[in-house]
Amino acid sequence: MSSRELTYIEAIKEAFDLTLELDSNVVLIGEGVPDPKAIFTSTIGLQEKYGKQRIFDMPLSENGMTGICIGAALSGLRPVLIHQRIDFSLLAVDQIINNAAKWHYMFNGQANVPVVVRMIVGRGWGQGPQHSQSLQALYAANPGLKVVMPSTAYDAKGMMIAAIEDNNPVIFIEHRWLHQTKSNVPVGHYRVNLNKANILREGSKITIASFSYMTIEALQAAEALEAVFKVDVEIVDMRMVAPLDVELVLDSVKKTGFLIALDTAHKTGSYSAELISQIVEKGFAFLKAAPVRIASPDFPAPTSPFMSKDYYPSAITIADAVLDLLSIDYQESDNYLSMKNALLKKLPDDVPNTDFNGPF
């Protein structure tokens, strides 16, 4: 299958286009789906191509519209319900957790709810406490929901297709700082397994297991650590929050003996904690030191870009944790200062890259 380089957001749009073309039961609904911004351009042109009966806006009634989408899924459609912020989905938690997640179980497998609820997380441009939350743990803690957080354009397309074609509810969470990242994406239809993590970078000295955007920071840290300190880091991109692919991480820890888990959520109650807990339960004997968690602090996200620098963990945070865990003496050494300078962001702390053009 031939491939070419696409941005993450282009890959999402292509997944929508393919599934809409292949299955007339697929519909897209959400606040802003047909407007000029088109959910970060991910739905642009789709209403013109597939019509207003399949691509449409929704009123500010998240709970009611989620119930309608669940009913539509039970009736044979495959709705994709889109929230531009995960925070907005809180108004529909009862429908998602008490209805969508439990229907298949409560009716003894006689009914399915093939609905995708797409939610966007992230930070920057003054999004603040009510628009920057990473609430994946809220949904992952409920049996009956698959929770997806792809980190690459390749996975974004393949996992969105797999999510739409899945016969049960999938929470699909994107970090908007990933939207302009690029990778090779195959032309045409393909699926990515919704149960498997992926080794993005092989290594032998230490294992980093990361969720969503933290994978990007981990890759930057790993490259710098290898170049300056000859530390070979293995990176496991978790891809899924529920189910957790603990076995792949355990296999990596058996090889390296060290584990750092990265999350975009608050540290307390995050799924980085759940991952570490299961690794300790199943592989305590393989650990050479206590695992480390890196996540956001346990207070609301700041609006100020000046506070973001101290709030969000970065590639430098990760590199420091690796050196500490491996007991490498680095403080104030010329090598360390050189690495730190290379990892320092050249853009404001609320802007991920030069292509980032705001929150909408």
N, C-alpha and C positions, 0 to 999 in steps of 0.2 A: 504494500500500500504506500503510495507516494505521500510525502509530507512537505510542509513549508512552515515558515515561522509566523506565528500569530501571537497577538497579545491575549492575555487571559480573558479580557472582555469580548474580544472577537471570537474566541473559542466558545464562550457561553452562547453568544448569538448564533453561531453555527450549529450548536447542539439543538437550540430551539428550532431553527430552520429545518434541520433534518427530521426531527421528530414530528413537527407539524406536517411536513410533507408526507411522511411515511404512515402516519396514523391520524385520521380525521377526528378521533376522539380527544386529541390533545388540545387544550385551550390554555391561554395565558391571561391572567387577570391580576391587577394590582394598581395601586395609586401611582399614576404617572406612566403607566405602560405605553399609552399612545401619544404622550406629549412630546414636544421637540427634544427634550433631553433623553427621553426613552430609557430610563433606568441606566444611567451611565453609558448610553448608546447600545445597550445589549438587546433592546427590542425594536430598534429603529428599522422602519420599513416593513415590519412584519404584518401590521394591520392592513397596509396597502396590498400586500401579497396574499394574505389569507382571509381578510375580511373582518368586519366588526362583530360577527357572530362568534369569532374564535379568539380575537385579540382585543381586549377592552379594559377600560378604566374601571375603578370601583369607588364607591362613596367612602367617606371616613367612618366606616362601620366595620372595624376589623373582626369583632366577634361574630357579627351576623354574616359577613361575607365568608368567613372561615367555615361556618356551619353550612352555608350554601355549597361551598366547594366540597365539603365532606359528603353532603347529600348527592352532589353531582358525581363524585367518585363512586359512591355506592350504586349509582344508576348506570354506570358504564363509561363515563367520561374519565379523562386523565388530566385533571386541572393542575396548573402550576400557579400557585398564589404567591405574589411577590410583595415583600416588604422592603422599602428602601433603607430601613433601619431595623435591626433586630429588636430595638426598644419598642417599636410599634406593635410587635407581635404579643407583647404582654397583655394587650387588650383582648387577645384571643386564646389565652393559655387554657381556659376551661375547655374550649372546643378541641384544641390540639391534644391535650393530655387526657382529658376524660372521655373524649369521643374517638378522635382519629386513632390514637395509640391503642385503645382497648377494644375496638369494635370486633376485630378478627377473633380475639380471644373470647369475648363475651358471647359471641354467636357460634362458638365451637368450630371456627374455621369455615363457616358457610358463607361469609361475606368478607370482601376485601375493600380497603380504602386506598386506592392508588393515587394519592395526592402528594405533590411536592410543595413544600413551603420554603420558598427561597428568601433568605434573610441576609442582610449585609451589615457587617461590623467594620470597625476601624476607628481611625482618629484623624486629627488634623483640621486645620481651618476653623478652629474654635468650636468643635462639635460638642465638647463638654459632657457633663455627667449623664444627660438623658439621651445622647445620640452616639455615644462611644463605647457602650457596654459590650462585653463579650460574654454572652449568657448561654454558651453551649452546654455548660454543666447542668443548667436548669432542665434542658430537654433530654440530655443524654441519660439522666438519672431515672428516666421513666421507661419501663419495658414497653416494647411495641413501636418505638421510634428509632429509626436509623438516623444518625447525625453525621453529616459529611462536611469536611473542611479541606478541600483540595488546595494545594500550594502552587501548582504549575498550570500553565495553559493546557498542556496535554491532559492532565487529570481533570481539569475543569470541564472540558468537553466530554471526555469519556465517562466521567462520573455523573454529569448532568443527564446524559442519554440513559445511563443505567438507572438513575433515580426515577426518571419519567417512566421508564419501562418496568420498574419494580411494582409489584402488586400491593405493596403496603406503604404506609406513610414515610416520607423521607424529609428530614430537615436539612436543607442545603445552605451552608453558611459560607459566605465569601468575605474576605477582608479586602476593603477597597484599595488598600495600598498594593495589592497584588494585580489590580486591573490592568496596569500598563506593563507588567512584566511579560517577557516573551519566552516561548520555547517552540520546538518543532511539534507540529500538530498534524496527524494524518488527515488526508482528504477522505471524506466519506464517513460512513457509520462505523463506530467501534464502541465498546464498553470497557470501563475500568471497574474491576471487582470492588464492590462496596464493603468487603470484609477484610481487605488486606492493606497493610502498611507497605512502604516501599523504601528500599535502601537507595538514597540519592547519592551518597558518597561513601565508598568503602574505606575502612581504616582499621587499625589494629590496637591503638593506644587507649581510646576512650569512646564511649557511645553517647551520642546526643540524640534524644528522641524529641521531635518537635511537632507542634501543631500550627497549621496555617502560616501566617506571615512570619512567625518566629523562625521558620525554616530558612527564609532569606537571610536573616541576621546570622543564623547558625552557619550557613555556607560562607558568608563573608569572614566570620571568625575563624572557621576551619582553614580557609585558604591562607589567612595571615599567620596562623599558628604553625602551619606546615612550612611556610616560607621562612619564618624567623626562628622558630624553636624546634623545627623538625618533628613536631607532634602530629601524628597521623590520626585524624578524627573520623569516626564513622557516623554518618547522619542517617537516622531513620525518620523519614517523613511519615507521620502517623496517618494522614489523610482522613481517617475516621475517628470520631470521638466515641461513637457507639455503633457497632461493637468495637472494642479495643483489640488491636492485634498484639496481644501481650507476647505471644510465642516468638514473633520475629524479633522483638526487642530483647527477649530473654536469650535467644540464640546469639545476638550481638554481644550481650553482656557476658555470656560464657566465654567469648573470645577476648574481650577487652578488660573485664573486671571492674569497669567504672561506668557510672550512668549519670547524665544530666538530663532532666526533663524540662522542656520549654513550653510555656503556654501564653496565650494572649489574655487570659482571664485573670481575675483576682487570685492571689496565691492560695488563700484558704478556701477549701472546697473545690479547687480546680481539678480537672481530669489529669493534670500532671501528677497530682497527689495520688489519685486512684491508680495510675500506671505504676508509680513507684511502689505503692502498697502491694500490688499484685506481683511485681518483680521480687520484692523482698520475701513475700510468701512462698514463691515458687523457686527462687534462685538465690536465696541468702548466701549459700555456700560459695557462690561464684563471685560475690562482691568483695573487692579488696578495700573498699572504703564506703562510708555512708553515701547514698545517692543524694543529689542536689536538685532542688526545684528552683526554676527561675520563672517568675510571672509578675503580673502587675501588683502593686501594693494594695492593701485592703482598705482603700478609701476611694471615693468617686474620682473619675477621670477629670483632670483640669481642663478648663477652657483656654487658659493662657498658654501660648506657645512657649513662653519662657519657663513655665512649670513642667512642660512636657519632657524636657531634657532629664529631669530628675525622677519623673514618674515612670516612664516606659523603659524597660530593659533594652539594651542595644547589643551590637556585636562586641563591643568592648566589655560589657557586663559578662557576656558568655565566655570570651577569651580569658578574662580574669578568673572566672570560676573553673575553667579547665586547668589553668596553671596552678591554682590553689589545690584542686583535687589531686593533681599529679605530683604535688609537693615540689614544684619547680620554682626555684628562687629567681624572681624577676624584678622585684621592686627597684625602680629608678635605674635599671640597666639600660645601656644605649639601645640594645636590641628591643627591649620592651617599649621604650619611648618611640622608637621608629615604628613599631607595629601599631601602637596606640594612635600615632599621628596619621597613619595610613587608614585607620578605621574611623577616624573622626568624620562626622557628616559635614559636607561642604554646603549643604542647604539648610534652611531654617528647620527647627526640630519638628514642625508640624507639616512638613512637605517631604514625601519619600523620594521623588525623582523629578527631573525637569519636565516630564510629560504630565505630571499631576496638575490638574486644572480645577481643583476644588471638589467640594463634597457632593455635587449633584451631576 
